[in-house]
Amino acid sequence: MGPPPSPIPVAVLGATGSVGQRFVELLERHPWFELARVAASAESAGRAYGDAVRWVQDAPLPEHAARLVVEECGPAIDCPLVFSALDASVAGPIERAFADAGRFVVSNAKSHRMDPSVPLLVPEVNPDALDLLEQQEHGALVANPNCTTIGLVLALKPLADLFGVRRVHVVSLQALSGAGLGGPSALEMTDNVIPYIEGEEEKVAAETRKILGNVTVSATCNRVPVVDGHTLCVSVELEREATHDDIVRAWQEFRGAPQELGLPSAPERPTIYLGEPDAPQPRRHRNTGNGMTAVIGRLRPCPLLGWKFVALTHNTLRGAAGGAILGAELALVRSRDNQQQIRPLASWNAERP
Ligand SMILES: NC(=O)c1ccc[n+]([C@@H]2O[C@H](COP(=O)([O-])OP(=O)(O)OC[C@H]3O[C@@H](n4cnc5c(N)ncnc54)[C@H](OP(=O)(O)O)[C@@H]3O)[C@@H](O)[C@H]2O)c1
């Protein structure tokens, strides 16, 4: 499919935060979407984005974004497409209000992930979760899973399709950017590992089941002094026998709807296996596929569950802003192909020549 006739104006809620900044960065060069509005807390509202934000990305702050005035998060922001990077403590009612006002909302917060009518979407893994939108009454609300869940289900999906996945044990080594701008201080994290991330282990287990179905997941989540990139040490029990080569081939050959449709944010390959004995590593491999590819390595037998491996995903790109943008691209294409009526996007399309 070709691009929309003109870029769709989008709003970013929570635009000043760790994930919000990634949205601003990615939308600067997006072929279909145009950053039109930015919103955050009352403390930031009324200031130019460039003054309100404590920019921590390597890429320079885009000039157009720097000049936008930060607004408070209310449906007076009338963009048809809204990306939410709001703090989870406030996201729930704000995102609902935008959806009720007829907007297409893609959320990164935990608030609505387990609602039965909300798609918990990883575009390559469960694109048909978007069918759930038909159960929503006004606009549309789609949730991105937790950043650790995203890496895990990307690595498991090719195995689930071919061999079935019964049980999973995962130990995460999660980057600092995953804790947001107000995360642990340098004093707390230097020379240290924190073996606790509130609510994370429960989220990984429950969200993985919502996405992949009947899988038993035991998760242990740790915060480590890495800037970006969550590393997962995974043991897996498969339902059917598979050789080392079978499993590696499953990852190397895996493609999903975003690749078939040629979506702008789709990496050429959603999963890649590296054969080096010491891969993947966050600093060296997190930007693979523009930060959208899950990089897997160290596949070897596990005496407990059968197989074990290491998977790495970029938490604020694939695990948050990039994944949400890819989800919106998928929804837009489904809407334009009339495969599925997605109200806010369908009406935007209808208004165009
Ligand atoms: N970081 C990750 O890797 C990651 C990955 C997946 C999902 N998530 C989820 O994504 C969301 C954002 O995470 P983050 O790491 O970017 O957090 P963050 O750095 O703490 O940013 C939070 C954002 O929420 C805004 N905010 C706070 N209170 C508000 C209020 N009362 N009204 C309106 N806006 C308010 C902040 O605005 P001010 O600057 O004005 O305070 C800021 O823009 C969270 O729900 C998180 O769980 C994060």
PDBQT file of the ligand as one rigid body, heavy atoms in Angstrom, charges set to zero:
ROOT
HETATM    1  N1  LIG A 401      10.930   3.473  29.508  1.00  0.00    +0.000 N 
HETATM    2  C1  LIG A 401      10.626   2.331  28.890  1.00  0.00    +0.000 C 
HETATM    3  O1  LIG A 401      11.504   1.611  28.363  1.00  0.00    +0.000 OA
HETATM    4  C2  LIG A 401       9.201   1.890  28.802  1.00  0.00    +0.000 A 
HETATM    5  C3  LIG A 401       8.939   0.799  28.005  1.00  0.00    +0.000 A 
HETATM    6  C4  LIG A 401       7.619   0.372  27.881  1.00  0.00    +0.000 A 
HETATM    7  C5  LIG A 401       6.623   1.045  28.536  1.00  0.00    +0.000 A 
HETATM    8  N2  LIG A 401       6.906   2.130  29.326  1.00  0.00    +0.000 N 
HETATM    9  C6  LIG A 401       5.798   2.850  29.946  1.00  0.00    +0.000 C 
HETATM   10  O2  LIG A 401       5.678   4.066  29.229  1.00  0.00    +0.000 OA
HETATM   11  C7  LIG A 401       5.224   5.112  30.090  1.00  0.00    +0.000 C 
HETATM   12  C8  LIG A 401       6.239   6.237  30.086  1.00  0.00    +0.000 C 
HETATM   13  O3  LIG A 401       7.460   5.736  30.601  1.00  0.00    +0.000 OA
HETATM   14  P1  LIG A 401       8.756   6.637  30.708  1.00  0.00    +0.000 P 
HETATM   15  O4  LIG A 401       9.847   5.704  31.038  1.00  0.00    +0.000 OA
HETATM   16  O5  LIG A 401       8.875   7.514  29.504  1.00  0.00    +0.000 OA
HETATM   17  O6  LIG A 401       8.396   7.560  31.996  1.00  0.00    +0.000 OA
HETATM   18  P2  LIG A 401       8.938   9.019  32.373  1.00  0.00    +0.000 P 
HETATM   19  O7  LIG A 401      10.271   9.251  31.794  1.00  0.00    +0.000 OA
HETATM   20  O8  LIG A 401       8.796   9.096  33.849  1.00  0.00    +0.000 OA
HETATM   21  O9  LIG A 401       7.881  10.030  31.681  1.00  0.00    +0.000 OA
HETATM   22  C9  LIG A 401       6.562  10.175  32.163  1.00  0.00    +0.000 C 
HETATM   23  C10 LIG A 401       5.798  11.197  31.366  1.00  0.00    +0.000 C 
HETATM   24  O10 LIG A 401       4.483  11.318  31.948  1.00  0.00    +0.000 OA
HETATM   25  C11 LIG A 401       4.227  12.708  32.168  1.00  0.00    +0.000 C 
HETATM   26  N3  LIG A 401       3.353  12.906  33.347  1.00  0.00    +0.000 N 
HETATM   27  C12 LIG A 401       3.629  12.626  34.646  1.00  0.00    +0.000 A 
HETATM   28  N4  LIG A 401       2.580  12.963  35.414  1.00  0.00    +0.000 NA
HETATM   29  C13 LIG A 401       1.643  13.487  34.618  1.00  0.00    +0.000 A 
HETATM   30  C14 LIG A 401       0.346  14.031  34.815  1.00  0.00    +0.000 A 
HETATM   31  N5  LIG A 401      -0.219  14.114  36.037  1.00  0.00    +0.000 N 
HETATM   32  N6  LIG A 401      -0.349  14.468  33.726  1.00  0.00    +0.000 NA
HETATM   33  C15 LIG A 401       0.175  14.401  32.500  1.00  0.00    +0.000 A 
HETATM   34  N7  LIG A 401       1.421  13.908  32.233  1.00  0.00    +0.000 NA
HETATM   35  C16 LIG A 401       2.135  13.445  33.286  1.00  0.00    +0.000 A 
HETATM   36  C17 LIG A 401       5.583  13.333  32.384  1.00  0.00    +0.000 C 
HETATM   37  O11 LIG A 401       5.479  14.735  32.146  1.00  0.00    +0.000 OA
HETATM   38  P3  LIG A 401       6.371  15.836  32.969  1.00  0.00    +0.000 P 
HETATM   39  O12 LIG A 401       7.737  15.798  32.360  1.00  0.00    +0.000 OA
HETATM   40  O13 LIG A 401       5.642  17.104  32.704  1.00  0.00    +0.000 OA
HETATM   41  O14 LIG A 401       6.347  15.399  34.408  1.00  0.00    +0.000 OA
HETATM   42  C18 LIG A 401       6.403  12.596  31.350  1.00  0.00    +0.000 C 
HETATM   43  O15 LIG A 401       6.206  13.180  30.094  1.00  0.00    +0.000 OA
HETATM   44  C19 LIG A 401       5.034   4.477  31.468  1.00  0.00    +0.000 C 
HETATM   45  O16 LIG A 401       3.690   4.110  31.621  1.00  0.00    +0.000 OA
HETATM   46  C20 LIG A 401       5.940   3.248  31.401  1.00  0.00    +0.000 C 
HETATM   47  O17 LIG A 401       5.535   2.243  32.269  1.00  0.00    +0.000 OA
HETATM   48  C21 LIG A 401       8.181   2.560  29.465  1.00  0.00    +0.000 A 
ENDROOT
TORSDOF 0
